[in-house]
Amino acid sequence: MNSLESTKYRNTLEAGGVPPAQALAHADALGEVLENIPTKDWVRAEIQALKFDMLKWMISLFLAQTSVAIGAVVVLIRYLPH
């Protein structure tokens, strides 16, 4: 929250009957909260990273599943009577 918005918010609180010290504390607290809200670009970057991680896991699990299936077929072929 920039200083102009902070001042306007504080003045609005004071006009509503909030003591000046308390209005200032509210404005400062709200400013800190608003500074920590993530941006759209940050959220998009995080989602992109998660998509990449999910793809890595899916490929790894697919390869592991395929290896187990091939191993099971080899065992069945080798140890079943002909």
C-alpha positions in Angstrom: 0.0 0.0 0.0 1.6 3.3 -1.0 1.7 6.2 1.4 -1.2 8.1 -0.3 -3.5 5.1 0.1 -2.3 4.6 3.7 -3.0 8.2 4.6 -6.4 8.0 3.0 -7.2 4.8 4.9 -6.0 6.3 8.1 -8.0 9.5 7.6 -11.1 7.4 6.8 -10.7 5.5 10.1 -10.1 8.7 12.0 -13.3 10.2 10.5 -15.1 7.2 11.7 -14.1 7.8 15.2 -11.0 5.6 15.5 -8.3 7.2 17.7 -5.3 8.5 15.5 -2.7 6.1 17.1 -5.0 3.1 16.5 -5.8 4.3 12.9 -2.1 4.6 12.2 -1.5 1.0 13.5 -4.3 -0.3 11.4 -2.9 1.4 8.3 0.6 0.1 8.9 -0.7 -3.4 9.5 -2.8 -3.4 6.4 0.2 -2.1 4.4 2.4 -5.0 5.6 -0.3 -7.5 4.7 -0.8 -6.1 1.2 2.9 -6.1 0.5 3.1 -9.8 1.1 0.3 -10.8 -1.3 1.8 -12.8 -4.2 1.6 -11.4 -7.7 0.1 -13.1 -10.7 3.6 -13.6 -12.2 4.8 -15.3 -9.0 1.7 -17.6 -8.9 2.2 -18.5 -12.6 5.9 -19.3 -12.0 5.0 -21.6 -9.1 2.3 -23.4 -11.1 4.7 -23.9 -13.9 7.3 -25.4 -11.6 4.7 -27.7 -10.0 3.6 -28.8 -13.5 7.2 -29.7 -14.3 7.6 -31.6 -11.0 4.4 -33.5 -11.7 5.6 -34.4 -15.2 8.9 -35.7 -13.8 7.1 -37.9 -11.2 4.6 -39.2 -13.8 7.4 -40.2 -16.2 9.4 -41.8 -13.4 6.4 -43.8 -12.2 5.5 -44.8 -15.7 9.0 -46.2 -16.3 8.9 -48.0 -12.9 5.5 -49.5 -13.7 6.7 -50.6 -17.1 9.8 -52.2 -15.6 7.8 -54.1 -13.1 5.4 -55.3 -15.8 8.2 -56.4 -18.1 9.9 -58.2 -15.2 6.7 -60.0 -14.3 6.3 -61.2 -17.9 9.9 -62.4 -18.0 9.4 -64.3 -14.8 6.1 -65.9 -16.1 7.8 -66.9 -19.4 10.8 -68.3 -17.7 9.2 -70.3 -14.8 5.9 -71.4 -16.4 6.0 -74.9 -17.8 6.2 -75.0 -21.6 
